[in-house]
Structure formats: C-alpha cells, structure tokens
Amino acid sequence: MITTSDAYGLVIVYALILATLSLYVLLKKRNVRIDRRKIIHILTGNFIFVWWLFESQLPMLIFFTIPFMVLLFLSAPDSKIEPLRRSIIGEASAKGHSYGLFFYAVSITVLVAFFFDHFIAASIGVVAMSYGDGFGSIVGKRFGRRPVHGKKTLEGSLGVFTATFVMTLVVLTFYSFIIDQGLYASLFSGNLHPVLVALIAGAFTAIVELYSPGEYDNLIIPISVAILMVFLGF
C-alpha cells in the first residue's frame, strides 16, 4: 500500500526526472556545447534528497527504479523498439556506453532493495556515481592532460575526488539536519568526522573509477562505495 509520504516522494522524483529531461531538450535546441548525457547522469542523482520520504522499498521499486530500468534497457542503441531507441533517453544512451544509463538504474534498484536501512551509505554511493563520475568525465575531457591509466587522466581523477568529496559533505549535512528534525530514523553508528568520511569517499571513488571498465563503472562505483560506507557505520 502506498502511503501519503510515498506518494509525495514519487511526485517529487518524477518531477525531478521531467525537469532533467526538459533541460536536456533545452540545451539540445540551443546547441549548447556540453555533454548533455552527463546532465542526465548528474542531476538524476538528486533523487537521494527525497528517497527518505518512502516508508518501504516496494513503492520505489515498483513505481520508480524497476520501470526506469526496463525503459532504459529497451532504449539502448541496439534496441528493436525504434520509438524508444530514437527517444530522448535512447539518444542519451547512444552518446555514451550502450548500457551505461541502464546500469545506472540497475545500481539504484540494488541500493533501494538492499540498503533501505542504510540510505546515508546508499546516498553517498549514488553521488559518487552521479556527481563524482559525472564531473570526473567532464573535467577529464576538458582539462585532461596527464594520462594515468588508459584514457583516464589525473585531472579527471581529481574531478572525481573533488565532486565526491563535496557531495558527500552535502549528503552528511542534509541527513544530519533531517535526523535532528526527527524526519528520518537512521541506523548511523559511526563516529568519524564528516570531513574524514568525505575524504575517504572521494579517494576511494577516484581509485575505483580509475580502474573500472567504463561500461561498468555505473555498477561498480555506487555499490562498492555504499558497502564501504556501511562498514564505516552508516
């Protein structure tokens, strides 16, 4: 059964996705020279600021993560369903790794299903994927000059570290606030300083992203970072 809180969460999540896709279309129409796929990659991760509204996994899985996972799979470049393949989502998928956005949705589904009692850890995993990997790619393509591993550069890795570090602090600050307000009950048991946690998350994400195969980093990064955060007490 969907509660009022679940319904609010779903409305906000769908509004966020609609706004993100609308921005993608606007940037395309204005021919803005930016990796529009990364806009979807980064901004979609902001759903973490509302998923604490959900009172159980089922509404999120049934009405959010699983449908989008199926939609993204059917919109992949080699899909037999032409309308989906030529859609905005299909176009975004074609600009990167064929199943990159699909794996993005798979990771979120896994985190919702298995980390429901550890949303702080899961949220840090998501921002490591969305903001960390997303900005790392943008910085690497724009400023990358020093190769480190394969086609990945020191500048790109620093982008991953910095974005993950900043967003981890944002996540910890946000959850600290809603916990203090009595809006969310956390199992948090760690006693590490937030800056230290952010440094660990940033460094770990940068290393994992550096050595992860590009087509699978949307799976490896969020899940591995979330597991690490659980071990740290979140």
LINRA-V365007 format. One record per residue. N is the residue number from 0. SS is DSSP state (H for helix, E for strand, - for the rest). OMEGA is omega as a letter, one per 20 degrees, with the letter a starting at -180 (999 if undefined). D_LAST is the distance of its C-alpha to the last C-alpha in Angstrom with 2 decimals. Layout:
N;SS;OMEGA;D_LAST + N;SS;OMEGA;D_LAST
This chain:
0;-;a;27.92 + 1;-;r;26.66 + 2;-;r;25.84 + 3;H;r;26.73 + 4;H;r;23.14 + 5;H;a;22.89 + 6;H;r;26.19 + 7;H;a;25.14 + 8;H;a;22.14 + 9;H;r;24.53 + 10;H;a;27.14 + 11;H;r;24.90 + 12;H;r;23.50 + 13;H;r;27.09 + 14;H;r;28.35 + 15;H;r;25.91 + 16;H;r;27.06 + 17;H;r;30.67 + 18;H;r;30.41 + 19;H;r;28.99 + 20;H;r;31.84 + 21;H;r;34.34 + 22;H;r;33.37 + 23;H;a;33.82 + 24;H;r;37.29 + 25;H;r;38.23 + 26;H;r;37.43 + 27;H;a;39.42 + 28;H;a;42.38 + 29;-;r;42.49 + 30;-;r;42.20 + 31;-;a;39.50 + 32;-;r;38.92 + 33;-;r;35.20 + 34;-;a;33.18 + 35;H;r;32.82 + 36;H;a;30.68 + 37;H;r;27.96 + 38;H;r;28.23 + 39;H;a;27.14 + 40;H;a;24.49 + 41;H;a;22.93 + 42;H;r;23.55 + 43;H;a;22.53 + 44;H;a;18.91 + 45;H;r;19.11 + 46;H;a;18.73 + 47;H;a;14.96 + 48;H;r;16.13 + 49;-;a;17.74 + 50;H;r;15.99 + 51;H;r;14.27 + 52;H;a;17.97 + 53;-;a;18.30 + 54;-;r;18.48 + 55;-;a;18.41 + 56;H;a;18.19 + 57;H;r;21.97 + 58;H;r;23.13 + 59;H;a;20.83 + 60;H;a;21.92 + 61;H;a;25.55 + 62;H;a;26.25 + 63;H;a;24.04 + 64;H;a;22.45 + 65;H;r;25.07 + 66;H;r;28.09 + 67;H;r;27.03 + 68;H;r;26.34 + 69;H;a;29.87 + 70;H;a;31.37 + 71;H;r;30.07 + 72;H;a;31.33 + 73;H;r;34.71 + 74;-;a;34.87 + 75;-;a;34.57 + 76;-;a;37.60 + 77;-;r;39.21 + 78;-;r;38.86 + 79;-;a;42.12 + 80;-;a;41.44 + 81;H;r;43.10 + 82;H;r;42.14 + 83;H;a;38.42 + 84;H;a;38.99 + 85;-;a;40.79 + 86;-;r;38.37 + 87;H;a;36.12 + 88;H;r;33.18 + 89;H;r;35.50 + 90;H;r;36.73 + 91;H;r;33.26 + 92;H;a;32.48 + 93;H;a;35.78 + 94;-;r;35.07 + 95;-;r;32.32 + 96;-;a;31.43 + 97;-;a;32.96 + 98;-;a;29.86 + 99;H;r;27.26 + 100;H;r;26.53 + 101;H;r;26.68 + 102;H;r;23.99 + 103;H;a;21.93 + 104;H;r;22.32 + 105;H;a;21.72 + 106;H;r;18.29 + 107;H;r;17.37 + 108;H;r;18.91 + 109;H;a;16.94 + 110;H;r;13.56 + 111;H;a;14.91 + 112;H;a;16.37 + 113;H;a;13.72 + 114;-;a;10.28 + 115;-;r;11.58 + 116;-;a;9.26 + 117;-;a;6.15 + 118;H;r;8.06 + 119;H;r;6.01 + 120;H;a;5.36 + 121;H;a;8.90 + 122;H;r;10.25 + 123;H;r;9.80 + 124;H;a;11.44 + 125;H;a;14.11 + 126;H;r;15.01 + 127;H;r;15.30 + 128;H;a;17.78 + 129;H;a;19.49 + 130;H;a;19.80 + 131;H;a;19.35 + 132;H;a;21.65 + 133;H;r;23.77 + 134;H;r;24.67 + 135;H;r;24.97 + 136;H;a;27.66 + 137;H;a;29.43 + 138;H;a;29.53 + 139;H;a;30.56 + 140;H;a;33.38 + 141;H;a;34.61 + 142;H;a;34.38 + 143;-;a;33.81 + 144;-;a;36.50 + 145;-;a;35.14 + 146;E;r;34.38 + 147;E;a;31.68 + 148;E;a;31.28 + 149;-;r;33.49 + 150;-;a;33.72 + 151;E;a;30.52 + 152;E;r;31.04 + 153;H;a;29.62 + 154;H;r;29.70 + 155;H;r;27.71 + 156;H;r;25.02 + 157;H;r;24.92 + 158;H;r;24.56 + 159;H;a;21.52 + 160;H;a;19.96 + 161;H;a;20.98 + 162;H;r;19.94 + 163;H;r;16.43 + 164;H;a;16.15 + 165;H;a;17.55 + 166;H;r;15.65 + 167;H;r;12.20 + 168;H;r;13.54 + 169;H;r;14.88 + 170;H;a;11.73 + 171;H;r;9.96 + 172;H;a;13.38 + 173;H;a;13.85 + 174;H;r;10.87 + 175;H;a;11.73 + 176;H;a;15.21 + 177;H;r;14.92 + 178;H;r;12.92 + 179;H;a;15.70 + 180;-;a;18.23 + 181;-;a;17.23 + 182;-;a;16.84 + 183;-;r;13.40 + 184;-;a;11.90 + 185;-;r;8.13 + 186;-;a;6.72 + 187;-;a;4.49 + 188;-;a;6.30 + 189;-;r;6.32 + 190;-;r;9.65 + 191;-;r;10.22 + 192;-;a;12.39 + 193;H;a;11.41 + 194;H;r;14.47 + 195;H;r;13.56 + 196;H;a;10.24 + 197;H;r;12.60 + 198;H;r;15.24 + 199;H;a;13.35 + 200;H;a;12.33 + 201;H;a;15.93 + 202;H;a;17.65 + 203;H;a;15.98 + 204;H;a;16.73 + 205;H;a;20.22 + 206;H;a;21.00 + 207;H;a;19.89 + 208;H;a;21.80 + 209;H;a;24.76 + 210;H;r;25.32 + 211;-;r;24.30 + 212;-;a;27.38 + 213;H;a;27.67 + 214;H;a;28.09 + 215;H;a;24.89 + 216;H;r;22.43 + 217;H;r;21.22 + 218;H;a;20.10 + 219;H;a;18.95 + 220;H;a;16.99 + 221;H;a;14.51 + 222;H;a;13.85 + 223;H;r;13.68 + 224;H;r;11.38 + 225;H;r;8.89 + 226;H;r;9.42 + 227;H;a;9.08 + 228;H;r;5.64 + 229;H;r;4.82 + 230;H;r;7.29 + 231;-;r;6.02 + 232;-;a;3.81 + 233;-;999;0.00
